Amino acid sequence: MSEQLTLNDQTSRLDLTGQILIAMPAMQDPYFSKSVILICNHDEDGAMGMILNHPLQLNVGDLFEQLEMECHVAQQQVRPVHFGGPVQVERGFVLHAPATEFNTTMGLSDRLAMTSSKDILEAAARDEAPQDMFIALGYTGWAAGQLEQEIQANAWLTLPLADHHQLHKLIFKLPSDDKLFWAMQQLGVDFATLSEVAGHA
């Protein structure tokens, strides 16, 4: 079973960057119910993340049409677009590997990055995009200290994935419907039987 983070009086200095959040069963917010979230950045100013398992009824071909971009690369047009979170839902964010640099790219590790500029889609239209891309509209944000408080209130389970192969699999390879079950497996927990008032596993 993966080791859980222990929260204590040093919570304010907790850094969850690169880790996974799993919504507890009691989470009723429709944005976050049964969500699996990658924390892209976490510091004293707050946190930013991407929901990994809420696909939209939208594909990249639809985005190309909205942006009036020409694309003749069939495999790019059928890529699904996901709901990354309720903040800036009109804006696109792309998790990608390898961590190629674009106009607005934030490196998450030496193998993974997030880009929010249009040029990555232009590269996709030319079939020059990174090999693996997870495309989302919007992101998830927490104010300073908010995420720590929610974790202490048992709103989330935390899953550290130190193995980049596991993280890569979760983001890019697993179908959206399988991500919650897979993440819970890594913790050794059955989501269906998890008590709504339970603490960390």
N, C-alpha and C positions, 0 to 999 in steps of 0.2 A: 504494500500500500504506500502511496506517495506520502511523504511527510508533510503535515499541515503546518502553515505558519502559526506561530504562537504570538498573540497580541498581548502587550503589556503596557507599562507606563511609557514605553518608548514608541508607542504607536505613531506619534506624529512624524517619526523619522522612517517609518516603514516605506519601502520602495517596492511596488508591485510591477514595475515596468517589465514587460515581456512575459508576464504570467497570465494565467487564464482564470476568469471568474465564471462560476456556474450559479445561476439563480436558484435559490432554495424553493421548494414547492410552494411555500406560503406567498411567494412573490405574485401579486395579483395585477400589477401594472402591465397592461397588454403590450407595451413596448419591450418589456424585459422578461415576461413570463417564459420559463424554460429556455432562457437565453444562455449562450456560451460566448464570452467576450474576451478578446485579446486586449490587454492593457498596453497601449502603445507608449504612453508617457505618464509618469507619476512622480511628482515632486511636491515641495511645500506649497505650491500654488494650486494644486489640484491634480486631477487625472483625466486622461483622454483614452478612449477605447473604441473598438470596433466589434459589433455583434457579428458573429460568424455563421449563424444558423437560421437567419430569417430572410430567405430569398423573396424578391419582389416578382410580380407578374410583368417582368421587364427583362429584355436582354440587351446586349451591347449594340446590336443592330438598331434597336429603338433609340438608344442614346446617340448613335451616329446620325440618325434622322433628325433628332431634336437639335443637334449641334450643326446640322447641315454639312456633315463631313462625308466625303466619298470613301467607301470601303468595299473592296471586292474580295476580301479574305473571308471565306465562308466560316472557318472555325472561330474567327474572332467575333463575328456577328451573333453567333448563337451562345456566346458566353452569358451566363446568368448575371443579373445585377441584384445585389443584396441591400437590405435595410441595415445600415451601419449604426443607426441611432437617431434620436429625435432632434439633434442639434445640426443646423445647417443642412437640412434635408435636400435643398436644391443644389448642393455641391457634391461633386464626386471625389471619392478617396479610393486609392488603389494600393492594396498590399501586394508586394511583388518580390520574386526571387528569380535571378540574382538581384542584388541591391544596386541596380544601375541608377546613375544620377540623372535626374530630369530637372526642370526649372525649379520645382518646389518639392524636394525630396527630403524626408527625414529618415536617417538610418536607424533601424531598430536593432540590428546586429550586423555582423560582417556578411550575413547571408540573406537578410530580410530588410526591406525598406517600405516606406509608405509615401506615395506621391499624390499630391492634390492638384497638380497642374494639368492642363489639357494636352500637353505634348505627349504624355504617355499613351493617350488614346489615338493621337495622330500616328504614333509609332506602331500601335496595334493595327491601324488601318493600312499601314505599309507592310505589315507582317514583320516588323522590326522590334516588337515589344519584348519584354522579359518573358522567359519560358513559362513561368507560373504567375498568374495574376488573379487576385480576388478583388472584385470591383463592387463598391458600395456607394450608396447615397446617404449622406449624413454620418454623424458619429455620436458617441456617447461621452458626456462630460460630467465631471464632479467638481464642485468647488473645493477650496482648501479644507482638508479635514473631513469632508463629507463621506468619501469612500471608506475611510478608516472607521467612521461611526457606523456605517451600514454593515461593515463586516463584523464589528463588535455586536451589532444587533441581530446577527445571524441571518442577514439577508442574502449573503453570498458564501459559497464555498470557494476556496482558492486552490488552484492547481499549478504548481511550478512544473514546467516542462523544460528541464535543463538540456535534454537531448533535442538537438535541432531537427533531427529526422522526425521525431514525434510531432513537434510543432508544425513542421512543413506538411505532414500528413493531415493534421487537423485543419489547417487553413485551406490547403489547396486540393487535397486528394479525396477526402471523405465527402459523400453526399450530405447536404445540409440536414436531412432527416436523421442521419446517423451520428452527428457530432455530439449531441448531448449524451447519448448512451455510451459512446466511446470515451468521452471525458470522465463520466462517472465510473467507468470501468477502471480508469487509471487510478482513481481514488479507492477502488474496491468497494464502492457504494452502489446500491440499487436505488435509483431515483424513485421507482414506483413504491417502495416501502419506506423511503426516508421520511421520518417524522417531520411535520411542519414546524415543530417547536424544538427540533434537535439542534444541538451545537455542532461543532466541527467534527467530522468523522475521525 
